[in-house]
Each structure stands twice: as structure tokens, then as C-alpha cells.
Amino acid sequence: MPKAKTLFVCNSCGYEASGWMGRCPSCKEWNTLIEERAEPASDRGGKPSMRTNWVGDHGVRALSEISSDHRDRFSSGIPEFDRILGGGFVEGSLILVGGDPGIGKSTLLLQICGRTDRKGKILYVSGEESQAQIHMRAERLDIDTPSILLCSQTSFEDIAGIIEEHKPDLCIIDSIQTLYSESLTSAPGSISQAREVTSGLLRIAKNLLIPIVLVGHVTKDGTLAGPRVLEHMVDTVIYFEGDGAGPFRMIRAVKNRYGATGELAFFEMTDKGLIEIDNASSLLLSGRPINAPGSVVTSTIEGSRSVFVEIQALLSPSSFSTPQRMAQGLDRMRLGMLLAILEKKFLLGINNMDAYVNVVGGLRINERSSDLAVLAAVFSAFRDIPVRSDTLVFGEVGLTGEVRPVNFVERRLGEAIALGFANCVLPGANKQAIEKLSKKFASDSRTNTADHAIIALPEFIFVDSLSEAIDVLFAPGR
């Protein structure tokens, strides 16, 4: 009997090697090669996904001759989820949803099945729950729609046959790690199985123009389990962010071929399922201490919306030779760089103190417009002098201490007006854009005084350097 052949597949990029290596030659990641049994070649050669066209289009056609009817969207029934998708489900799209266990992935998708405006069949396939268990959750969520078809199956071939027989308007697969293809001998959840099943579902979605939503497990690092190639194959990747300890959930689109990436939506988990939260800034600023040292409000752009968050800083004498730099919701390396700029400019002695900076609410900030707010919070904590609670601070800080301009000032200003902020400290390079907005606002107020009578612009304080910003924020009388 011939010896079974094995190969090593990278769990990150899908690279295949005949022997184990500590580092993947393709993606340069360490300890990601997993041993798998090599599949015997069939008469036609290769895996099924390599023998069939994924997208179903054959031949060559001119761009002007291609119909765009299949790009029609339909609503999920949840406006915030539609905004993440870019306006709703696109026919023939493949969507991957990931998140920690128990954070609400299955609950949200079952709510979508009950609220979507499509009147046809909706197929919910579960490889983790029985039909009775899904029915219990549907009763708790007050979902009783006869158009929802339940299927507890893990064989891809059987699921493909069911989809082709019923041709639903929407299909939910919960989850991709529980499915297996009978053409492969590896266990369900392995790299080869996940890649093969996903390619098969992609082929079905494109051929039948059915939106298919896949639920994906995540690793202990919070990333989607399985080869990274899965995220490249699907059209949209959606993550549940934050922890599941509190009642609030954040959902972000990290990839979207049919809309903007980075869109963020907030939900609240209740006994009746997930409820949308329209005003995310009010939620993140709720319970904020008034006139407390080390607390500063800043604005960050998440997709197409401006979100206000509170930055908190705490300093304490270090007990170690190397002080700690702890950041929650911020890049720790950038925090260390910002603290070095502050120490260079003011000689505060922060090099001998532990620094802790936190973005309240569990949101992670990636853009650099929060630099000035972070430094203001640290300086406030060091001097034990509060920043006024009605002051908004944003701006990027360079290594020489200059305050650089930020983008999307209009969105930040609109949110500041809505929340009633009286002061706004921002880069001087944005002064021209603010003047245009002020003129437009004054013009609109004159044409419609009834609507703008009680609305007032905040006082804009333009700064060009970190030293100037510190003087403005912490000068006596401010």
C-alpha cells in the first residue's frame, strides 16, 4: 500500500510546501504551516474548484454589452446594516461575517431573515444548531416568517443541491468551518475544506445571483480563522468589534467591493435581539466625567460618519527601570512616539512615569487626527488640570511638534454642532475650510432663520504647533 502523501499549507495565505518550515516563504508569517493529507489527483486532475469556473461567465464580451441588472440591491430590513453593506444586499454577492463566540452573529442574521424586504424564500443553513434550537431563538426574537427555510446540514454537496432546488433570495451559512466537501478527505474546518467549500459557494452565488452570507469563526487574536485567501475570495468582510461583556456591539466593514470600507455601526444587545443605535457619539460620551483631569474629547472618522470619543490618560511613577506604555484602542507604538514629542518639547519627566491611555467605549482609532487629543489628555493628567468639557480637540502632530491638517472637517463640525460643543481646537491649516463652512452656514441661516435660530457655531481656535495648543488649552481663564 503506498504511503499517504502529506503537504504543509500556510494558514495565513494558503501557500503549499512539501515540508514543514518555520516561516512561510510567501507571507513571511511564523509558525503558520499546518500539515494536511495530499488529495489524490482525479482523472481530470486537480480539485473540483480548480476545474469549474467560479463566476459563471463564459466568453469575451464588450463592457458596453454587459447588463447591469444583477447589481440591484435589496434591503436587509436593518438600516444600519444596509449602510455597512453600501446600501443593501447585492445579488450574487458573497459576504463573510466574523466575531467572537456569543457576540451576536447568529442573532443578527436571523433578525435579517425576518426583516428583509424580499418576499421570496430565505434559506438558513446551520451546521452548529438543530432546527429546533434555531426555532427557539426565533421565538425569543419574535420571528415567525413562513418564508424562512431551515436546514441543519454540513455536507457541501447536499447544501448545494438544496440551494439549486429552492433558489432562495437570500442564503445564510452558519458557519463555514462546519462544512465539508466529500471530494476531500481532510476534516471539516481544515484549510483545504474551508477553501474548497467557499469556492463552491462563490460559484453558486455568481451563477444563481443569490446573496450568500457566511459566518466565520475567529482565532484568539480576533482574526478570522482559516486561510487568508478566504477574505480575498468573498466580496464583503464584516467584523464584530469589541468584547461581548457589555450590551453594546460594533460592526465594521473591513472589505466591501460594493461600498465604502471602514463603515461602522453600533447596536445594543437586548433580550429581543440587536437594536440599532443611531447616535453613536452620544453613546460613547455617555457617563463622561465633567472637568476631570486626563479626559479630552476628539473626533474620528469611521467610514462616512464622524464619531466623537473620549480619550483618557493616567500617569503614575514607574516601579521599573523601563516605564510602561499601555494603550487601549490606540497604536501603542504611536503612543510612545507622541510621548517622546511631548517630553522633548516640555521636559515633563514622563520618561520616568508609566503612561496609560484609553479610548472609552471599546472603539479602536486608526487615524492620526487624535494625536493632539492624546497629548492634551496626557498633559492634563500630568498637570492635574482639566480641559473644559465642552471643548473638542483634533489634529495630527508631527515629530517637530507641528499640528498638521486633518480631512473631513465638515463632518466633524456637523457632529460638534449637533452635540453642542462650544469650543473647537483644530489645526490652523484647516482655517480656510472652516471659513467656507462658516459662510455657508451663515447664508443658510439667513434663508431659513426658523430652523437655525437656536444653532450656533463653536468658537474655533486654530493652532499651528503643540506648544501653542497647550498654551490655549491650559492657559489661565480657559
N, C-alpha and C positions, 0 to 999 in steps of 0.2 A: 504494500500500500504506500503510495507516495506521501512524503511528508508534507503537511499543510504549510503553505507559504504565508508569511506574515509581512506586513509593512507598517511603517510608522507614519501617522498622519498628524500634522500640526493642528492643534485645537484652536488656534487663532486665525490662521489664513488658509488652512487646508492643504499645505504643502505635503507631498508624499515622499518618503525616503525608504530605502531598503533596510537601513539600520538605525538604531537609536542615536541621537545626537543631543547634547545638552542645550544647544542653541539652534533655533530654526534658521536655515540659510536665507529664507525668503523674507520673513517679517522681523527677524533678529530678536524674537522673544525667547526667554529662557524656560526650559522645562515644560514645553507645550506639546512635544511629540508623544502621541499615545499609540500603543501597539494595537493593530487590528488584523483580522484574518483577511488575506487577499482573496477577492472573489474570483472564481474560475471564469475564464473567458467563454462566452457563449458562441454559437455558430456564427452569429453576426458580429461578435466582438464588442467589448465594452459594456458599460452599464446601460440600463434602459434609458436613463436621462440623456445619455450620450448618443442615442440612436433616434431620438424624436425631437422635432423642432419645438422649442419651448413656447414661442409666442404665436405659433399657428399661422403666420403669414408666409405665403409662398410666392416666389417670383419677384420680379422687379417692376415697380410702378413709379410714375412721376408723383412728386409731392402734391401737385395740384389736383391729382386724380383721386387722392385718398379721402374718404369720407370721414368727417369728424363727429358723426352721430354717436359713436360709442363713448364720447367724452362727457355725455350728460351726467350730471350729479343728482343725487337724491339725499335728503336729509336723514340723519340718524335719529332725529327726534330730540336731540340734546344740543342746543345751540353752541355751547362752549366746545363740545367735541367736534361739531362741524367746523368751527373756526380753526381747530388744530389740524383738521384734515385739509383745510384750504377751501371749505365751502360745502363739504359733504362727501359721501362715498362716490368714487369714480368707478364706472362699470369696468370690470376686468382687472381691477387693482388687487394687489396682494399686500396686506397690512400686518405688521408684526408688533405685538403689544407685549412688553416685558415689565416686570416689577417683582418686589419681594413677596414671599408667600403671605397670603391673608391681607394684602393691601387693598384688594377690591377689583381685580382684573375681571374675574368671572361675574361679579355682581354688575359691573358697568356694562359688560357685553350683553348680559341677559336683559338689562334695562333697555339697551338699544334695540334688542329684538322685539320688545313690547311697545316701543315708541316710534320706530321708524315709520316714515310716511309711505313706504312701499306696501301695497295691499296684497302682494303675492306671497309665495311660500318663503319661509325663513328656516334654514336648516342649522340646528345647533348640535355639533358633534362633540362628544366628551369621551376622552379616554381615561378620565380620573374619577368620574362620578356615574352612578347609575341614573336611569331615567327618573326613578322615584326620588332620589336626592335632589336632582335638578328641579323637580316639581315642587318639592318642599321649599326651596329657595324662591321659586316663582310665586308661591302663595304668600311668602313673607313680604315680597316686593309688590304684591297686588297685581301680578301679571297673569292674565288669563286670555291669551290670544290663540284661537284655533289654528291660525296660520303658521304657528311655530311648530316645527317638526323636530323631535328629539331622537338622537341616535347615540348609543353607547357602543363605540366600535374603535378598534385600534389598528385594524388591517387597512393599509392604504388602498389596496386593490378593491376591497369591499366598499370603502368610503367613496372612491372614485366612481364606482358603479352606481351608488346611491345618488351622488351629485348629478351624474349624467341622466339618471332616470327621472328625478324630480325637477331638475333645473331650477333651483331656488333663486330668488332675487338677492339673497344675502346668505353667506355661509360662515359659521363660526367654528373654528377648530381649537379645542381646549384639551390638551396642549400638543405642540408639535413634538415634544420629547417623548410622548407616549405612543406615537405612531410608528409603524414599521412596514417595510416593504418585503413581501415574500420572496422577491428576487434576490435579496441579500440575506446572508446567514448571520450577520452581526446582530447584537442585542438592540432592542428599542432604546433610543436616546443616544446611541453612539454617533460619532461624527459622520460616518458614511450613511447611516439611516436618516439622520436629520437632513443631510444634504440631498439625498435621493428623494425623500418624501416632499421636501419643499420644492424641488424642481418639478415634481409631478403635479403638485397643487398649482404652481405657477403656470404650467401648461394648460391645466383645466380652466383656470381663471381667464387666461387670454383667449382661449378657444371659444368658451361659452359666454364670455363677457359677464362673469359673476364676480362680485367683490368677495374676497375671502379674507377673513381676519384670523391670524394665528396668534395663539398665546404661547409665549416663550418663557422658560424658566431662567432664573438669573443665578450667577455664581455668588460666592461670599463677598466678592468685590463689588457686587451690584451691576455687573455687566451681563449681557445676555449669554446664556450657556450655549455651547456648540461652536462650530467653526464660524469665523468672522465673515465667511463668504455668504452666510445666510442674510446678513444685513445688506449685502450688495445685491442679492437676488431680488429682494422684496422692493416694493415701491415706496412704502412708508414705514418708518420705525418710530414707535411711541413708547416712552418710558414713564412709569410711575416713579416720582421722586419723593424724597423724604422718608421718614420712618412711619410704620403703622401704629405707633403707640398713641398718637393723638387722633382727634377726629377729622383733621384736615388732610386732603390729598392733593398733590400737584402732579399734573400730567403734561409732559413736554414732547413735542415732535422733534426728534433729532435728525430725521431724514424725511423728505417729502418731495416726490417728483411732481406733484400736482399742486404745490403750495409752498408757502414760506416755511423754512426751518426755524427752530427756536421758539415757536409759539408755545405759550404756557397757559394752562387753565387750572383753576382752583375748584375743588369740590369738598363737600363736607359729608363724612360718612355717618349715616343715621340708621335706625332700625328699619327704615323704608328704602334703604339704598343710598346712592350718592346723589347729593343735591348740589346744583351749580352755585357758585359764589361769583357774582358779577363784579363787586368792588373789592378787588384783591388788596389794594393798598390799605383800605380801612381795616381789613382783616389782619394784615401784617403789622399794622401800627397800633392795634387794639392792646390795651394794657400797658402802653409805653409810659415809663416814669417821666414826670414833668420836672424840668430843670434839674436833672440828675447828672453829675459829672460822668464823663465817659460815654454819653449817649448822643448820637448825631443821626439825623435823617438824611438819606440820599435817594437818588432816583436811578433806576436801572431799566434798560430797555429789554424786554422779553418778547421777541418776535415783533409784533406790530403794536404792542401796548407798552405804556410806561408804568412801572410798578415801584412804589415807594417802600423802602425797607429801613429798619433801624440798625445802625452799626453800634455795637457796644464794645468797649475796651476796658481792660483791667490790667494794672501794673502792680507788681509786688517784688520785694527784694529777693534775689535769687539765692538758693541754697547750694548751687552747684557752680563749678568753675566756668561752665558754658551755660548762659541763660537760655531758658526755653522760649520758643516762639510757636504758640499754638493758635491755629486759625480754624474756625468752623464756618464753612460757607465761602471761604476765600482761598486763594492760592497761597500756601504757606511760604513758598519761595519769594513771591512778590511782596508778601508782608515783611519778610526780612529785609528786602531791598528798600521798602518805604521807611522802615525804622532806621535804616542806615542813613537815608537822606535827612530824616528829622534830627538825628544825632549830629550829623555834620553841620547842619545849619544853626542849631540851638545849644549844642553841648549839654544835653539834659542829664547825661549819665545813664541812659537807657541800656547801655551795654552791660550793666551790672544788675539788670532787673528782668524778671520773667514777664512776658507780654502775652496776653490772651485777648483775641479779637473774635467776636461772634456776630454773624448775621442772624438776627432774631427771626424765627419763623421757619427755619429749615431750608430756606432758599439758598441756592448756590449762585454767586455772582461771578461772571466770567469777564465782563467788560471792565475797562480801566477807568471809567468815569467815577468810580467810587474811591479813587486814590485819595482825593482831598478830604473826603468824609472820614476815611480811616485814620489819616494823620490828625485831623481835628479831634476825633474821639480819643486817640492816644494822648494828645497834648492836654485835652480836657481832664482825662483821668490822672495824668501826672501832676497838673497844677491844682486839681480838685476844684476846678471852675466849670460850671455847666455852660453849655451852649443853649441859647434860647430855644424853647420847644417849638416855636413857630418859624424856625429857620431851616431852609433846605440848602444843602451843600453838595455840589458835584463838580468834578473836574479831574482831568488826568495830570499827574505830577511826573515831570522828567527828572533825570538824575542830577541836573544842575539846580533843581528847585523851582523851575518854571512851571506854571499852570497852563496846560495845553487845552485846546478847544475840544468839545465833545459834539457828537452828532445828535440828530432828532431832538433839538431844543424845543421845537413846537409841541411835541408830545409831552415832554417833561413839564413845560409851562402849563399846558392844559390841565394836567393832573394836579399841579400845585394850586391852580385857581379853584379847582373843584374841591380840594381838601382844605382850602382856606389858609394857606401859608402866607405870612406877612412879609417875610424876608427870603431872599434867594442869593446865595453866594455862588458865583459861577465864573468861568474863565473870561478874561477881557476880550479874547479873540472872538467870542460869541456875541459881542456887543452889537454888531451890525445886524445880525439876525434878530436879536431882541428888539432893536429899534423898528424893524419892519413889522414885527408882530405887534408891537405897541401901537403903531399907526393903524394897522388893520383892525385891531381891537377897538381903538377909538372911533374909527369910521363905522364899524358895526354898531357901536353903542349909540351913535348919533342917529342912525337909521332905525334903530329898534330900541329905544330907551326903556321901554317897559320890561324887556327881558334882561337888560344889562344894568338896571338901576342899582341892584344890590351886589353886583360883582365888581371886585376891584383887583387890579394887578398887584402882585407883591412888589416890594422895594428891591430893585436889582442892585447888587453890589458886585462890581467887576474887579477881579484881582488877576494879576499877571505873574505873581510869584508866591511861593509858600509863605515867605516871611510876611508879605502883605496880607495874605489870608488869615494868618494867625493874629496879626495886629487888629484886623477888622473884627474877628470873632471874639477875641478876648480882651479888647480894649475896655477900659473903664466906662461904664454907662451903656454898653451894648447889651 
